[in-house]
């Protein structure tokens, strides 16, 4: 029997849909590049929990517009009265989402087009299978604004290796879709027009397989790669909060919003 299709619109930032064992979570603020802020993360968390309640066997994480996500909403950071507290709350909320995706028995597939920057990068990489359009680019860039990586960026070491991840964090290097494929992060690289169809094909294969076997394989492999992901996420929160409370963090965010080069104190 085919499951009845249900659709739930979650405000303006995230769209959720579930049908036939597949939950589709779409970042839906494409005109702004799908920035990450308190409201969008709250809605994202609601969608992830909805997928769990609906018993989804596969979760597809996708995005509307030119970009997967431009990362944290630095304008909102700068406008907050307490930037350190604002970022602390946001990081903790985002880390709950990442932790639930990593721990979920559902197989998570992300579809990445354009840029996945800042926290958008580790969010996309929290998936078990990452599919990228040829145009996709992955960037951390936190240190450029005086902050340290969060969103699960430290977990990238298990996939990319220490020195490649350090290069991304410290030098601001970009990973192209092909670079990410060669590094083992991306499972498929396809033309942008084929992205949705490729994801659908992979999802159909996963849904047709054994949900119990898929969940067990995910659990076993992830526990070897990162036995305590919550610990790594917590350390990221504490680090970025500390930097956001310092002169360099405030200067980096302000300079970004003012579209000028930052003047760090060292």
C-alpha positions in Angstrom: 0.0 0.0 0.0 1.3 3.4 -0.9 1.6 5.8 2.0 -0.6 8.9 1.9 1.5 11.9 1.0 1.6 14.6 3.6 3.1 18.0 3.2 3.8 20.5 5.9 5.0 24.0 5.3 7.3 25.3 8.1 7.1 29.1 7.9 9.4 30.5 5.1 12.8 29.0 5.7 12.3 25.2 5.5 9.9 23.1 3.6 9.1 19.5 4.8 7.4 16.7 2.8 7.1 13.0 3.6 5.9 10.2 1.3 6.7 6.5 0.9 9.3 6.4 3.6 11.2 9.4 2.3 11.4 12.8 4.1 12.4 15.7 2.0 13.8 18.7 3.9 14.4 21.8 1.8 16.1 25.0 2.8 13.7 27.4 1.2 15.2 30.9 1.6 17.0 30.7 -1.7 16.7 34.3 -2.6 19.0 35.1 0.4 21.3 32.1 -0.1 19.7 30.1 2.7 21.5 31.7 5.5 21.6 30.0 8.9 20.0 31.9 11.8 17.9 31.1 14.8 14.5 30.8 12.9 15.9 28.7 10.1 17.6 26.3 12.4 14.5 26.0 14.6 12.5 25.1 11.6 15.2 22.7 10.4 15.1 21.0 13.7 11.3 20.7 13.6 11.7 19.1 10.1 14.3 16.6 11.3 12.1 15.6 14.3 9.1 15.3 11.9 11.1 12.9 9.8 11.8 10.8 12.9 8.1 10.8 13.9 7.1 9.9 10.4 9.5 6.9 10.5 11.4 8.1 7.4 13.9 5.5 6.1 15.7 8.1 4.0 16.0 11.9 4.6 16.9 14.1 1.7 18.4 17.5 2.6 18.3 19.9 -0.3 18.1 23.7 -1.0 16.3 26.1 -3.3 18.1 28.8 -5.2 21.7 29.2 -6.5 23.4 28.1 -3.2 23.0 25.3 -0.8 23.8 27.7 2.0 26.0 30.8 2.5 26.4 29.9 6.1 25.7 32.0 9.2 23.7 35.2 8.9 26.6 37.6 9.8 24.3 40.6 9.6 22.2 39.1 12.4 25.3 38.4 14.4 26.5 42.0 14.1 23.0 43.4 15.0 22.7 41.3 18.2 23.2 43.0 21.5 25.2 40.1 22.8 27.0 38.5 19.9 28.7 35.8 21.9 25.5 34.7 23.5 23.7 34.9 20.2 26.2 32.7 18.4 26.4 30.3 21.4 22.6 29.7 21.2 22.7 29.4 17.4 25.6 26.9 17.5 24.0 24.8 20.1 20.7 24.7 18.1 22.5 23.8 14.9 24.6 21.1 16.6 21.4 19.4 17.9 20.3 19.2 14.2 23.7 17.8 13.1 23.8 15.4 16.0 20.3 14.0 15.2 21.1 13.6 11.6 24.3 11.7 12.4 22.6 9.5 15.1 19.4 8.9 13.0 18.7 5.4 11.7 17.5 7.1 8.5 20.0 7.4 5.7 20.6 11.1 5.0 21.3 12.2 1.5 22.2 15.8 0.7 21.9 17.5 -2.6 24.4 20.4 -3.0 24.3 23.0 -5.7 26.4 26.2 -5.8 28.2 27.1 -2.6 28.0 25.4 0.8 29.9 27.9 2.9 30.6 28.3 6.6 28.1 26.2 8.6 26.4 25.2 5.4 29.4 23.0 4.5 29.3 20.7 7.6 25.5 20.7 7.4 25.7 19.2 3.9 28.5 16.9 5.0 26.4 15.6 8.0 24.7 13.5 5.3 25.7 9.9 4.8 25.6 10.3 1.0 26.5 13.7 -0.5 25.5 14.3 -4.2 26.9 17.5 -5.7 26.3 19.4 -8.9 29.4 20.2 -10.9 29.0 23.8 -9.9 29.2 23.0 -6.1 31.9 24.5 -4.0 32.6 23.9 -0.3 34.2 26.5 1.9 34.8 27.0 5.7 36.1 30.6 5.8 35.4 31.1 9.5 38.9 32.4 10.4 38.4 35.1 7.7 35.9 36.7 10.1 37.8 36.0 13.3 35.8 32.9 14.3 36.5 29.2 14.6 34.6 26.5 12.7 31.3 25.1 14.0 28.4 23.1 12.7 30.3 19.9 12.8 33.3 21.1 10.9 35.7 19.2 13.1 34.0 16.0 12.1 35.3 16.7 8.5 38.7 15.5 9.7 37.3 11.9 9.6 36.5 12.2 5.9 39.0 14.7 4.5 42.0 14.1 6.8 43.7 16.5 9.2 45.8 18.5 6.9 43.3 19.0 4.1 40.8 20.2 6.8 43.4 22.5 8.3 44.1 23.9 4.8 40.4 24.7 4.4 40.1 26.2 7.8 43.4 28.2 7.8 44.0 29.2 4.2 40.4 29.6 3.0 40.8 27.1 0.2 37.8 26.0 -1.7 36.9 22.4 -2.5 35.3 22.0 -5.9 32.7 19.3 -6.4 35.4 17.2 -8.1 37.9 17.9 -5.3 35.3 16.8 -2.8 34.6 13.6 -4.8 38.3 12.8 -5.0 38.6 13.3 -1.2 35.8 10.9 -0.5 33.3 13.4 0.7 31.0 13.4 -2.3 29.4 10.2 -3.7 28.3 11.5 -7.1 29.2 14.6 -9.2 26.6 15.4 -11.9 25.5 18.3 -14.1 23.2 20.7 -12.2 20.2 19.7 -14.4 20.7 16.1 -13.3 21.0 16.7 -9.6 17.4 16.0 -8.5 17.0 13.0 -10.8 20.3 11.5 -9.5 19.2 12.0 -5.9 15.9 10.4 -6.6 17.5 7.4 -8.2 19.8 6.9 -5.2 16.9 7.4 -2.8 14.8 4.8 -4.6 17.6 2.2 -4.2 18.0 3.0 -0.5 14.2 2.7 0.1 14.1 -0.6 -1.8 16.8 -2.0 0.4 16.7 -3.3 4.0 16.1 -0.4 6.4 17.5 -2.4 9.3 20.7 -3.4 7.4 21.2 0.2 6.2 20.7 1.6 9.7 23.1 -1.0 11.2 25.8 -0.2 8.6 25.5 3.5 9.2 25.7 3.1 12.9 28.7 0.7 12.9 30.7 2.9 10.5 29.9 6.2 12.1 30.8 4.9 15.6 34.2 3.9 14.4 34.8 7.3 12.6 33.5 9.5 15.4 32.6 7.6 18.6 31.6 10.8 20.4 30.4 13.4 17.9 28.5 15.4 20.6 31.8 16.0 22.4 33.3 17.5 19.3 30.2 19.6 18.7 30.2 21.0 22.2 33.9 22.0 21.9 33.0 23.8 18.7 30.3 25.8 20.5 32.6 26.8 23.3 35.3 27.9 20.9 33.2 30.0 18.6 31.5 31.6 21.6 34.8 32.6 23.1 36.1 34.1 19.9 32.8 35.9 19.3 33.3 37.6 22.7 36.8 38.8 21.7 38.0 41.8 19.7 38.9 39.8 16.6 35.6 38.1 16.4 33.7 41.4 16.7 36.0 43.0 14.2 35.8 40.2 11.7 32.0 40.2 11.7 31.7 44.0 11.6 34.2 44.2 8.7 32.3 41.6 6.7 29.0 43.5 7.2 30.7 46.8 6.3 32.4 45.1 3.2 35.9 45.9 4.2 39.0 44.1 5.1 39.2 43.2 8.8 42.0 44.7 11.0 42.7 41.9 13.5 44.7 42.6 16.7 46.6 39.4 16.7 
